[in-house]
Amino acid sequence: MAQIALKIPAPDFQLPDFNGRLIRLSDQMGKANVLLVFNRGFM
């Protein structure tokens, strides 16, 4: 399995929230901590 590099900024991306609005990672810079979890089996 590939290892995650530490102290490297994540690339900018956008994903829809539960209301369908697109949230861009760069819009959160300096505002909040962001935790992204991909739950295998959650549908």
N, C-alpha and C positions, 0 to 999 in steps of 0.2 A: 504494500500500500504506500502511496506517495505521502511524504511528510509535508506539513504546513510550515512555511517559513514564518519566523517571528519578526515583528516590527517592520513589516512590509505593508504599505497601504493596499487595501482591496481595490480592484478595478471598479469603476463606476458602473452601476447597473440600475435598472428600475423593475419593480414588480407591482402588481395590483394588490391593494389592501382588501379587506373583507367587503368594502363598499364598492369595489371596482375602480377606485381612484389610483392612478399610478404614483408610486412613491419612489423617488430617486435617492440613491445612497448619498450623492453629493449634496442634496438638499438638507441632509441631517448633520453635515459637518459642523462641529462646534456647538451643536444644540443638544444632542442626546447620544447615549451609547446605543449601539445597534447590535442586536443578537439575531442572527439568521439561523433557523433550524429547519432542516428538511427531515420530516418524520416519515419514515418508510411505512406505508400502510394506512396513513391518515387520508381519508377521502371524504 
